[in-house]
Amino acid sequence: MSVSVLLEGFLKEGERAEFTALLTEKFKVTQTFDGFQTIDLTYNVEDPNNWVITELWESKEDYEKYLQFRQEDGTLDQVASVCTDAPSVRIFDIVDTTS
């Protein structure tokens, strides 16, 4: 079953351009992982330091393998270093409502 992943965090003041550039490069690798479907970075229009990453994966297991890679390659530490607190991560099952 496909899953939707929501990551949300708040950047330290002045980090938005660097964060966007970092994720632009990191997302190129993300797209090569088994089970990957889509990924987007969005910023809150009322708080430009509040960001959300939305991802779609074929399964929770595929996402967990990817997350383990990002932990090992240092990406999670890079993201944490420009944020005010640890980002939240939530994983949701996608329910088909078109039937």
N, C-alpha and C positions, 0 to 999 in steps of 0.2 A: 504494500500500500504506500502511495506517495505521501511524503510529509512536507510540511511548510515549516521553515525555521525563521524565527524572528530574533534578531540580536538588536539590542538598544543600548545606547550609552550617551554620555555627555563629554564633549571635548573640553580640554583646558583652553582658555582664551588664546586665540592666535594660531591654533593648530589645524584649522580646517583645510587649508590648501595642502599642507604636508600629508594629512590624513587621506584626503581625496587622491593625491598622487600615489601614496603607498598602496591603497586599495585598488586603484586602476591597474597597477602592476600585478598585485597578488591575484586579482580576479582572472587574469589570463591563465594562471596555473590552475585555479579552481575549475575552470571550464574543461580541463582535461581529465577530471576524476570520474571514475565509474559511478553511475547513478546521478550525476549532475544533470539538472534541468535548466534552472535559471538563477540569477543573482542580481540584486539591485542595491545600490546605496541611495538613500534619500535623507534630506535634511528637513527638519521642522521649520516651516515658514515663520513661525512666531518665536522660535529660539534657534538661531543658526548653529549653535553648538550641540544641539540634540540631533542625533543621527539614528537611523534604523537601517539595518541590512535585512532584506527579505530573500530567502533562498527556497528553492524547490528541489527536492531529492527524491529518487525512486523509492528509497527506504530509509528508515532511521539508522540502520546498520551502515549504509553507504555514507550517510552524513557523519556518523561517529568515527568511521575510518578517516574521513577527510579532516575532522576536527583533531584527531590524534596527530595527523601529519602537521597541521598548523601549530599544534603545541610543540612538537619536536623541532620544527624549523624556525621557531622563535617569533612567528607572526603574532601569536596571542600576547606575548610580552611587549612587542612593538605597539600594538593597539592599546594595551593597558597603560603604557608609558605616556600616552597623549590624552588619556581620559581622566576625569575627576574621580571616578570610582570604577569598580569592575563592571563591565557591561552585563546586562541580563541576557540570558539565552533561553528561549522557549521553543519547544518542538510540538507541532500539532499534526494530527492525522487529518487528511483531506477527505471530506465526505462528498460523494457524488450525489448531487441533488438534481441532476438533469433527467433522471428516469421518471 
